[in-house]
Amino acid sequence: CNCRRCFCLCCFWSVLIIFSILVLAAIAGAIFYVLYHPQLPSFAISSLKISQFNLTTTSDDTTKLTTKFNITLSTKNKNKKLIYTYDPIVLTAESTNQIVLGNGIFPGFISIPNNVTNIHSTLSMVSQDLDVDSVSTLKSELKRKNGLPVKILLDTKMVVQMDKLKSKKVGIRVTCDNIHGLIPKGKIPTVASITNAKCKFDLRIKILRWTF
């Protein structure tokens, strides 16, 4: 009986302590939200120009892709007191079936409250070998009237700072889609259509070997 009583008391106090911690955490979160009204950063595409897009087939029937994209995006920190510190950003241009069209990088930067930062980068690829399925997909997409579908991915890590408090680095991914562009026929770049483009912000949380 004494052992059972001790066990019941331990369970009771354990549950009570856990419940108290959860309540305090909820109260702290509510206070933080009321005081700071935290908002995620927003991203948008300002322009995308296609300067080069060449599919060439060598004598051994290998198809190679050479591209060059010039892109401008903007990110806005809509918070009044939160500061975002970004690591260097890796930019990737993709087509359907995750066919990589070009890669680029933008230096890390600090986004202060109520501030807009412009991101300029060149995404390129030189003589990249393509498999048969990728070549077939690209040739089919190049025949579309509205142009080649392009998706832009931004991958980086950021730190959130509030007064003297700093978070740990958190991985983020920004996906911008609904972009279409015609391939240039000469040296003059073509301007992609970004009228319906939308950018989605996602946190990249890694647990063991999985990233969500």
Secondary structure, DSSP 4 states (H G I P E B T S, - for coil): -HHHHHHHHHHHHHHHHHHHHHHHHHHHHHHHHHHH-----EEEEEEEEEEEEEEEE-TTS-EEEEEEEEEEEEEEE--SSEEEEEPPEEEEEE-GGG-EEEEEEE--EEE-TTEEEEEEEEEEEEEEEE-HHHHHHHHHHTT-TT-EEEEEEEEEEEEEEETTEEPPPEEEEEEEEEEEEPPPSSSSPEEPB-TT-EEEEEEE-EETTEE-
